Amino acid sequence: MFAYKERICLVQISTRSRDYIIDPLAVDLAPLGVVLADPGIVKVLHGAEFDILLLKRELGIEFAGLFDTRVAAASLGFEAPGLASVLDEWLGETLDKRFQRSDWGKRPLSEGQLDYARSDTCFLLELAESMRADLREQGSPHVEEVAAECRRLEGLEPDVRRLGLTELVKVKGAGSLDGDERRALVEINALRHRLAEARDAPLFKIFGNDVVLELARRRPANRRELESSKVLPPKLLSRYGSDVLGALDAARKAGPLRSQDLPSCASEEDALGPSEAARYESLRQWRRDAALERGVEANLVLSRAQMLALVRCSREIGGLDDLLDAGLLEGWRARYYGEGIVAALASHRGGRRGDRRNR
């Protein structure tokens, strides 16, 4: 909301006896990496995915020993596993969310901001202790699936931010543009990124997506046309008008950008052969039903990566022994869900060799 690229502006840590609020803009966080990477020290976070990716990207910090209370809440059937909802229902604690969208990069922080930041972690150890007891009471597969999902989160790796053609045309409504308009969209959006990075501001504070799209459609050729279009309000016209005209001129010189000129961004699912795709869809539907029956999130039953591995498996999976021997799933998951997984895969078993020969 306040910067071109996310950055770490505050770190909150709670122990059983004390709460700490650390300013990473003034303090080196590197020593924290030793603790976070130690599997012998349990780290309790709620909704850890973004934190893990950001700390890895910015500081190269590795994670081990994670217990994610959001994952535990999802396994225990919470329909709204956000921290505020979980704390309210589980511990009777109410969080004040007024400061949720604060600019945490500003200094000094207010007392209200600091109180809000502390509340994000000060209840987590008590919450985790209570949840772990409930998970043990519920038995299999709750304990196993929470542990497995926490290990998956620990191993996440951040994507390298690449600003290519595909990213530059990702504006809602871009699908209706012709080749010349698409090229103009790329140049205007690239300009927007350059300006936002130079100012360290979010993209919407330069131009909104509606402005970018309208400039691409109209493609004014000179100052008079740009002013008469009224796409840019006077303040933005004065500040960026020349830059915008320069970007549109570059687009005209580059020529139309056809959809077939864009790099392929096909998903792994799109790359599946016909029989594999049918098995994947069958497995996906089974996963949805299994998750609904248990009242948990679907990814706790099977991850997307596990489903893809199963449908691509070169060996025939005709029973539980085959599933275990394939080594694609943890033993507990194969035993708990094996019958349903085998049935889902068997429902579209034919044509596998043809798939591989035709790809």
URJO-V621667 format. One record per pair of residues at least 4 apart in sequence whose ideal C-beta (glycine too) atoms are under 6 Angstrom apart, sorted by sequence separation. I is the first residue (numbers start at 1). J is the second residue. D is the distance in whole Angstrom. If there is no record, write none. Layout:
BEGIN
I:J:D
I:J:D
END
This chain:
BEGIN
23:27:6
33:37:6
48:52:5
54:58:6
55:59:5
86:90:5
87:91:5
109:113:4
118:122:5
123:127:5
138:142:4
141:145:5
163:167:6
177:181:4
185:189:6
201:205:4
204:208:5
207:211:4
221:225:6
232:236:4
236:240:5
237:241:5
240:244:6
257:261:5
266:270:4
272:276:4
296:300:5
299:303:6
302:306:5
318:322:5
329:333:5
332:336:6
333:337:6
334:338:5
337:341:5
338:342:6
354:358:6
14:19:5
22:27:6
24:29:5
56:61:6
73:78:4
80:85:4
109:114:6
169:174:5
177:182:5
196:201:5
207:212:5
220:225:4
232:237:4
272:277:4
291:296:5
302:307:5
317:322:5
329:334:4
35:41:6
45:51:6
55:61:4
87:93:4
88:94:6
220:226:4
317:323:5
13:20:5
74:81:5
135:142:5
196:203:5
291:298:4
73:81:4
135:143:5
272:280:6
12:21:6
220:229:5
196:206:5
288:298:6
291:301:5
324:334:5
11:22:4
52:63:5
70:81:5
84:95:4
102:113:5
174:185:6
192:203:6
195:206:5
218:229:5
287:298:5
290:301:5
323:334:5
11:24:6
73:86:5
99:112:6
313:326:6
99:113:5
192:206:5
287:301:5
192:207:5
226:241:6
287:302:5
323:338:5
8:24:5
169:185:6
215:231:6
99:116:4
214:231:5
48:66:6
168:186:5
310:328:6
320:338:4
309:328:5
48:68:5
211:231:6
168:189:5
43:65:6
168:190:6
42:65:5
43:66:5
44:67:5
45:68:6
46:69:5
47:70:4
189:212:6
41:65:5
46:70:5
95:119:5
188:212:5
283:307:5
36:61:5
37:62:4
39:64:4
42:67:6
39:65:5
36:63:5
37:64:6
188:215:5
33:61:4
188:216:6
317:345:5
219:248:5
29:59:6
93:123:6
163:193:6
185:216:4
280:311:5
91:123:6
184:216:4
279:311:4
181:216:5
184:219:5
276:311:5
87:123:6
181:217:6
46:83:5
171:209:5
173:213:5
268:308:6
171:212:6
171:213:6
8:58:6
290:340:6
191:243:6
286:340:5
191:247:4
69:127:5
286:344:4
69:128:6
72:131:4
188:247:5
187:247:4
67:128:5
283:344:5
282:344:5
187:250:5
184:248:6
187:251:4
282:347:5
279:345:6
282:348:5
75:142:5
184:251:4
183:251:5
279:348:4
75:145:6
278:348:4
75:146:5
183:254:6
183:256:6
72:146:5
183:257:4
71:146:5
182:257:4
180:256:5
275:351:4
179:256:3
275:352:5
71:149:5
179:257:6
179:258:5
276:355:5
44:124:5
275:355:5
44:125:6
68:150:5
273:355:3
44:128:4
66:150:5
273:359:5
66:154:5
64:154:6
63:154:4
10:104:5
9:104:4
9:105:5
21:117:6
166:262:6
165:262:5
166:263:5
19:118:5
166:265:5
2:103:5
52:153:6
57:158:4
56:158:5
19:122:5
53:156:6
49:153:6
52:156:6
12:117:5
48:153:5
53:158:5
10:117:6
14:121:4
12:120:5
14:122:5
12:121:4
16:125:6
145:300:5
144:332:5
4:196:5
4:197:5
141:336:5
4:200:5
3:200:5
77:295:4
75:296:6
74:297:5
75:300:6
END
